[in-house]
Amino acid sequence: MQGQIIVAWARQMNYAEYYLENVTTNMGVHGVRSLFWSAHDIALSAWISDATLYLEMAITAIFVYEELGPYGEGYPISVKRINATAVEMIKEIKNQNYSSS
């Protein structure tokens, strides 16, 4: 069971990374944030059995979720382009997160 949870979490993080590579609008940011939130939930679902590993997994996912928040620019009612500087900052957040894990 633990292996399945780790695989599900890693798969969700990989999906998020894939979409994060090309995010240019607030809608894209909201979509990617929801993937990180799901990864967080996957890790928390197993937290009871092994607090250390799953807590670290949950923290990793929620950290990126929170860091991407400002780029969502409100509710995704209409599409707003994110400027090129912000896109580069998002990629830097992704790179920092994956290099520290």
N, C-alpha and C positions, 0 to 999 in steps of 0.2 A: 504494500500500500504506500509506504513512504517513497519508494522509487517512482510510482505513478504520479504522486503529488509533485515531486521534483521535476519530472518530465513535463507535466502539464504547466507548471510555473515557467520553466525554461522555454517551452513552446510559445507561451503567451508573451514573454519578454522578447523573443525573436520576432514575433509578429509586430510588436510595438516598434522594435528597432527598424524593421523593414519599412514600415510606414513613416517613421520619423525621418528617414533619409530624404524623403521627398515632400515633407510638409511645407506648404507655402501660404496656407490660409487659416483663419480661425477655426473653420470647420474641421480641417485636418488635425489641428491641435486637439480639439475636443475628442475626435475619434481616437487619437493616439493615447490621450489621457485615460479614456475609458478602458483601453487595453492594459495600461499599467495598473489601474484600479482593480481590474479583474485578476491580474497577477498577484496583487496584494491580498485579495480575498482568497485566492487559491492557497497561498502560504498560510494565512491565518486559519484556514480550515483544519490544518494539521498541527497548529501551534501547541495544542495541549499535550501531544505525545512527545515532542522534543522541542522545548522552548527555544533553545539557542539557534539551531539551524533555521527553523521556519521563521523565527522572529527576524533574523538577518535578511531572509528572502523577502519578507513583508516590508521591512524598512527600506530595502533597495528599491522596490517597486513604488512605494509611496513617496520616496524622496524625489524620484524623477517626475511623478505625477504632480507633486507640489511645485517643483521648479518650472514646469511647463505652464502652470496656471496663468501667469501674466500674459502669455502669448495667445490665449484663447479669446481675449477681448470680448468678454460678455457672453451672453447666451448665443448659441449658433443658429440664430434666426436668419441672418443674411451673411453671405460670404464676404469676408474682408481679407484682403491680401496682407500678409505679414512682410515687413520690409526686409531687405537682404541682410542687414545687420542682425536682425532678430533671428532669421533663419540660420545664420552662422553661429549665433549664440546657442540655439537649440542643438545644433550638431555638436558643439563643444560640451554642453551638458551631457549629451549621450556618451561622448567619448570619455569624459571624466568619470561618469558613473560606471561604465564597463571596464575602464582601466583600474578602478579601485576595487572592483568585486572579484 
